[in-house]
Amino acid sequence: MSLKRRQFTTEFKLQVVREVEAGKSVAQSAREHQLHPNTVIKWRKLHQQYAERAFAGNGQTYRDEARIADLERMVGQMAMENALLKMYGSAVGCQALNFITKTQNGMDATNVFGFSLFGSFNPEP
């Protein structure tokens, strides 16, 4: 037989935290409410850090912060990919520009790349 986890309301958590902030010891408050002292300490830290939003949801209290962190991570990754593509694109663009310049100056495409891009087609009439 498994035990069911207890769920506490926001009001209950705030009541316990206010008792501790008013001067009652963590151990005494935990005993009165049949809680582990670490639970009370955790609730107090969350309340100090997030104030009104500390006990907002059912295990998903900080979904907004997590979503923002994911989006910021994605933006950073895309920025790195864009920079890489720009570097690669400029290198490929330079090779293409060299190819066009050399073929216009009378060099054959075979001399540039080691194979003919035009096959048997002769671009000059």
C-alpha positions, 0 to 999 in steps of 0.5 A: 500500500503506497502513501499519498503525498500531502498537498498543502494550500497556498494559504497554509504555506503562507500561514506557516511562513508568517509564523516563522517570520514572526519569531516562532522557531522552525522546529516548533512550527514544524512540530505543530503542523506535523511537517519536516523542518526542511519543508518549512525552511524551503517554503520560507526561502521560496517566499523570500525569493518569489514573494507573492508568486512563491506558491502559485501552482501545482509543481509548475510554479516557475513555468514562466521563468523556465520558458524564458530561459528556454527561449533565451537559450534558443535565441543564443543558439540561433545567433551562433548558427547565423554567425556560422552560416555567415562565415561559411557563406562569405567563404563560399561567396569568395570561392564563387567570385574567384571562379567567375573572375578566373573563367572570365579572364580566360581560365577554364573551370577545369583548372579551378576545380579540377573538373568541368562544370560545363561538360561539353558545353562551350560558353564562347560562341 
